[in-house]
Structures are given as C-alpha cells and as structure tokens.
Amino acid sequence: VIKVSKLTINTSKLALEEGSSFQLNVIVLPNDAANKELKWTSSDEKIAKVTENGLVKAIDPGTVTITAQAVDGVKKVQCIVNVTKRNIATRIEVDDISQNIEEFSKNLVCSDF
C-alpha cells in the first residue's frame, strides 16, 4: 500500500474579509497514493470555518490556522488565515449612488432628451 508522502497547499497565508470565502487546494503526493482523502479543520470556527473540500468561509475578525491532514497518516499542511472586518464604506457609496439615480429619475422629463 502506497502512503501519502507529501502535501502541498496553494497558499500558506491568506487574508479574507468577514463574509467572504476562498477555495484551498492541496496536491497529494505521490500521485499513486492509495488513499488521497484529506481531513480539513479550523483552529477556531468562530473566526473561519472550512468545508470537507477545503472551502474557507470567513466569519469574524481574527487569525486561524486551517489544516489539511492526510487520512492515511500524519502528513499535514497548514494555511494561516487572517480575517478582517468587512469594509462597509464601499457599500454605503453604492447605496448613495442608488438613491441619487432614483431622485434623478423622478425629476426626469421627456423634454430632457
């Protein structure tokens, strides 16, 4: 039976805003390993959760370690995730633009064309 000898992750550090997600991917070596299954865990699910397929979901500001471990042994790889507060200023600007467009359309008359 060929066991996993190495895991490589697509990024070892990650910055996410709360509410956003990122797909982590792991290459399992050797290619002919008998069991390539991984177990994903988060050091603090109040900050970020990870699905069984490596999708990281940022919840609250803070720093966590996401770990992928080979089920057939002790090989593991980690990604440090820094979750920051969502920038709401962008959202407020969009809301202001929407309000301005609404007011503009109320005052628009056909003779303006």
N, C-alpha and C positions, 0 to 999 in steps of 0.2 A: 504494500500500500504506500503510495507516494503522498507525503505530508506537505503542507504549506511551508515554504522556507522563507518567504519574504512577502511583505505587504507594502505597497506604495500608494500614497494618497495624493489627490490632485492639488491640494493646498494644505499647508500646515498651520497657517494663520488666516483668520477670516474676520472681517468687520461687517456687521449687519445692523440695520435699523430695526427697532421693535416692529413686529408685524410682517417682516419680510422673510423670505426663505432662500436657501441655497442648496443645490444638489452636490453632495460629496461623492466622489467616485474612488474606488480602490482597485488597483491592479493586484491580482493574486498570482504569485509565482511559486513553483513552476506552473506552466500552462496545463500540464497534465496531472496536477494535484487531484487526488481522489475526491476531496470534499472542499470546495471553494466557498462554502457558506460562511457568512460573517455575522457576528452579533454586534449591534450598534448600541452604545449607551451614552448618556449625558451625565456629567458630574453634578448638574443641578437643573432639573426640569422646570424650575420656576423661572429660569433665565432663558433656556433654549431646550427644545425637545428634538429628538431625532427619530425618524421612522425606521422600520426594519430594512428599508432600501437606501438609507443614508441621506434622506432629505432633512435638512436642519431648518427648524422653524423658530425664529427669534421671538421671545415672549416679553421679557423685561430687561432693562439695562443691567449690565454686569458682564462677568467673564466666566466662561465654562470650558471644559475640555470634553470634546466629542471623541469617543474611542470606537474603533472598529477592531474586533478581535476575531481571529480565525477560530471557528468552532472545533476544528480538529487538533488544536494545540494551544501554544502560548504566544504565538506571533500576534502582535498588535501594532496599530498605528494611530496617531492622535492628531487632532486639529484643535487649536485654541481659537475660540470664538468670542469676540468682543461685541456685545450687543449695546447699541447706543439708543438714546431717546429719539423717537421719530421727529423729524423737522416739520413742524406744522406751519411754519411761515409760508411755505410753498402752497399749501392747501388754502390758506387764507387769501393769498393773491389770486388763486383761481376762483374762489368764491366771489371776490371783489369784481373780477372781470365778468363773471356771470351776471352779477347784479347790474353792472354798467350796461351790458348788452340788453338786458331786459328793459331798463329805463330808456335806452336809445330806441328800441323797437316800439315802445309806447308813443314816443314823440315823433316817429317817422310818419310822414305823409306822402302820398303818391306823387305830389308835385316835386318832391326832392329828387326824383330820378330824372 
